[in-house]
Amino acid sequence: MAISICLLASFCATYRYMQAPPTPGGFGLLLMVVSRTSLRESLPLHYAQRIARVPGVAAVTPVNMVDALYGGEDKVFFALACDPDTIFQVQNDWRMPEDQRRAVREEKVALVCSRSAAKKHGWKLGDRIQLRSSGYNITLDLVLRGIYTSAEDESLMAFHWDYLNEVLGRPNKVGAFWVMARSAEDVPRLMQVIDGEFRNSDAETRTQPMKQFVLDLLSMLGNIKLILLGISAAVVFAVLLIVSNSMGMSIRERTAELAVMRALGFRTRQVLGMLTAESLAIGISGAALGCLAAAILFALASGYQMSGAMPLHIQIDAPTVGVVLIVAVVISLASTLLPAYHASRLSIAQALRFVG
């Protein structure tokens, strides 16, 4: 029961993550401006000035996601080339001393990384770090000036977009723009105004909330949500068959014992109540153990990057636990009531002779 519920809880939690992935930090007010035709198409750098003049825009920064390799490792991690002031506004959960923030802002080759990354590679403040990018076919010579800690996500690095533009030969082309809105009420209007600003231009834009952008990226992986629903249904059906068979056999094997209890004065509804309580105890205990196991598995996998880019932060939250408990209760009742009712309807004489 616990193993099956662990699988069910994992599928339910993953489905909820695919339905609405969390957007940590200041992502609630963040808009992503990309090319309307393709994510591979770049946008002109001068778009930033026109976007910044739109009422309701608090900040705008060019952003490029750089695939980075360090040393002889073959594992790709991603670094954000962006404006340092904006990244601290967006990732407002990054905890870092103010002197490090100031050093990051003032030095063009400054790099910001997480405490876990620094510990893994043995980096210290002031170290010169070379990152290789196969996608851009460049080598970045950076200096570690900031180390952040975060309770939500420690998978990112960041450095100055101006430095990346300089290394590339100043093409002044941007993969995307991050736009910070002044308030949640400004977000819908900014989406329309920004796209209208560049309509019928050589590089039209598509503006959407960061959360929707993440959902679109997930949709590129295929109809995973439908697959998860199908697997979850199969797991529920399999659990129902297994538990029904186990509880049915248990009740049939104890038919004579139940007859003895009735002969001693226990009423039929008392016997049914005890069998139902036993089944519910097994089901709820299995559900609790299954949810705990799933939570431990996701905690161990926290921070793993899907497709090398998107950090995995799936949690067994209250709605998932609620769904799993309901399923466990329904399965327990469905697997117990019918065989228990049949056993209680036998006469005491028949039940005492019953050998299952």
N, C-alpha and C positions, 0 to 999 in steps of 0.2 A: 504493500500500500504506500509506504513512504517513498520507495523508488519511483513508482508510477506518478505520485503526486509531485515529486521533485521535477520530473519531466514536464508535467502539465504546468507547474508554476513557472518553469523556465520559458516555456513557449508563450505563456500569457504575458510574462514580463517583457519578453523580446517583442511581442506584438505591440504592446503599449509603447515601447521605445520607438518602434518603427512608425507608430501612429503619431506620436508627438515627442520627438527627442528633446531633452532639456537643452536650454540655451543659457549657460552660466554667465555670471558677471553682468555687464551692461548690455547684453545682446538684445534685451527687450526693446530698446530704442534704436537698434542698429539696422540699417538698410544696406543691401548689397546691390551695387550697380554694375551690371555686366553687359557684354555685347548681346544684342537681341538675336543675332543669327547663330552664334556658337560660343561656348565657353572658351574655345581655343583662340577666338578672335580677340585682339587687343583693342584698347580704347586710347585715343589721344590724351596726353597729359593735360592739355589746356582745358579739358572738360572740368577739371577740379575747380578752376576759378569760377566758371559759370554755375556749377552746382553750389559753391559756397555762397553765392549771392542770392540764392533762393531763400525767401523768408521761412523760418522754422528750422533751418539747418544749423546745428550747434558746432559741428566739425566735419571735415571731410579729409580723407587720406587715400592716396593710391596704395594698392595692396597687390603683392605678388606672392604666391605660395611657392617656395623654393624647396625642391627635393634635395636633401643633404646627406652626404656620407662623410663619416669622420674616420681618419686613419685607415686601417685595413679592414674595417667592418663593412659588411654588405647589407646591413639593415638600414633602410631609408627612414629618416625622420624629417619632419617638415619645420621649416623656419619661415616666419612671416616677415616679408620686407614691407615696412609701413612707416608711418610717422610715429615717433616714440610717444609724443603727447597723447595721440589718439588711442594707441594701444593700451595706455594706462587708464584711459577713460572707459574703454570697452571692457577690458579685463580688470574691473575695479576690485576683484577679489585677490589680485596679486599683492601679497604683502612683501614690502621691500623697504629698507631704510631710505630716507629722503636723500642722503648723500649719494647713494647708488642711482637713484632716479635722476638726480642732477647730472651725474657723470654720463649716464646713458644719453640724455638729451644733448649734451655739449659735444660729444665725440662722434664723428660720422661713422667710424668703424666699430662702434660699441655693439656688444651682443648681450642680450638678456636670455637667461635660461633658467630652468627650474632647479630646485635644490636636488631633486632625485637624479636629474641628468648630470649635474655637477658631481654628485657623489659617485655615480656610476663610472664616469670617465676620469675622475680624479682632478677635475678642474678647480682652480682657485681664481679669485678676483685678480685681474691684471694679466692672466695667462693669454697668450696669443694662440688663437684656434683657427685652423684651416679646415674649411668645409668644402667638399667637392660636390658639384651638381652635374649629374649626367643629362638632365633635361635641358639646362642652359649651357652646358659644356664650359663651365667656368670654375675657378677656384676662388673662394672668398677668404681673405685674410682679416680676421676679426679679433677684437680684444674683449674679453669677458669683463664687463663693468657692472652687471647686475645679476643677482641670484634671487629669485622669488619663491615664495611658498604659497600654496593654494590648497584649500580644502576641497575644491571641485575638480580642477584639471591641471596636471603638471606635465602635459605632453608637448607644450609649445615652446618655441624659441622665437625671438624677434630681433630685428636689426633695422637700420635706416634704409628706406627705399631709395634715397638719393645715392647711397653707396652702390646699391645694385645697378641703378641706372648708369652710374659712372663706369662700373666694371663692364657693362654690356656695350659701352661706347656711346652712351646718351641717345638711345633711340626715342626716348620720351614716349614710350608705349606702356600702357598699364593693363594688367590682367583684369583688375576690378577696382572699384572705389568703395570704401566704407563711408557711409554717411550716418552721422549721429543726429537724430532728431531731438529737438528741444523738449518735446513732450509726446506722450502716447497719442494725443489727439492730432498731432502733426503728421503722424506716420502715413495714414491713407492719402492725405493730400499731397505729400511729398512724392509718393510713388507716381501719381498722375502728372504732377508738375515737371518732375525731372525727365520722365520719358517724353513729355510733350516738348520740352526744351530742345531735344535732339531728334525729334521726328523729322523724317525726310532728309536727314543728313547722311553723309557717307558711312557713318558708324552709329546706327541707332542703338538705343539702350533698353535694357529691361531692368526695372527696379523692383525689388521685392524684399520683404523682411528676411532677416537672417534665418529665422526658423523655417520659413518656406523654402529657402535656398537649400538648407540641410535636407528637408524632405524630398526635394527634387533630386538631390544627389543619391539618396537612398532608393528612389524609384528607378534609378538607372541599373540597380542590381537585379531588377526583375520583380515579379509579383510575389515578393517574399511573404507579404501579409496573408495572401490566400493560401500559400503553402503552409504557413504556421497554423492557420485555422484548420486546415485539413488534418495536419498531424495531431493537433490538440483534440479534435473530434475522435480520431483513431485511438489516441491514448485513453480518453474517457471511456470509449466503448470497451477497450481491452481491460481497463480497470474494473468496469462493471461486470464483465464476464468472470474475471478472476475472483473478485470479492464475492460475487453471487455464488459461485461454485464452492468457495471455501466456507462461507457462512452456512450455505445449505447443507454441506457435508457435516459441518460441526453440529448443526441442530439435529440432523437425522441420527448422528451417532449418539446423541444425548437424549433421544426420545424417551428411553426407559427412565432416565434420571428425572426428566421433566414429569413423567407419570408418577414417580415416587413423591415429588414435591406436591403435585396435585392431591395425591392420596393423603398427604400430611396436612392438607387444608389450604394450600395456596390456591388462590382463584386464578382463572384463566387470564384475566387482564393483568394480574400481578406477574404471571409467568411471561406474558408477552412484553410487559414493561421491562423486566430484567433482561430479556434477550435483546430488546431494542436498545436499552442502555449500554449493554455490552458491545453491540455493533457500533453505536455512536462513539463509544470510548475508543474503539479500535480505529474508526475512521478519522476522528478528530486528532488522535495521537499521530496517526500516519500522516495527516495533513500538516501538523506542526513540524514533525521531523522532516517531511519533504520540503516545506518552505524554508526551514533552517538550512538544509543541505543546499538548496538552490541559492540562498543568500550567500552562503560561504563560497560557492562556485563563482558567482558573479563578483564577489569581493576580490577573489584571487585573480579574476580576469580583468579587473578594473584598470583602465588605461591602455588596454590592448587596442591597437589601431586597425580598424577595419579597412582593408584595401590599402594599408600603409598610411592612411591620412586621418580618418575620423576616429577619435578615441572612444572606446566603448565604456559607457557608464550606465549599465542597466541595474535597476534596483528592484527588489521584491517589496513593493510599496503596499499600502493598506488596501487599495482596490483589488490588487492581485491576490492578496491573502483572503479577502472577502469572497472573491469568485471561487478560489480553491476550496475554502471551507464549505461554501454552498454545495459545490460538486461532491465533496466528501460526505456531507450529510445526506444528500439525495441518494448517492450510491449505497451508503450504509443502510438507509431505510428500505430502498428498493431490493437489496439483497437479503434482507432479514424478514420483513413482514410476511411475505407469502409462505416460506417454509415454516416460520414460527406459527403462523395461524393454522397451517395444515397439521402440525404436530399437536397443537393445543386442542384441535377438534376431535382427535382420536379419543375413544373411550379409554379409561384407565387400564382396563383389562387388555385391550388391543395394544396400547402403548407399552405395557410391561412385557409383552411378548415380541415387540418390534426389535428386529436385529439389524435394521438398516441395510 
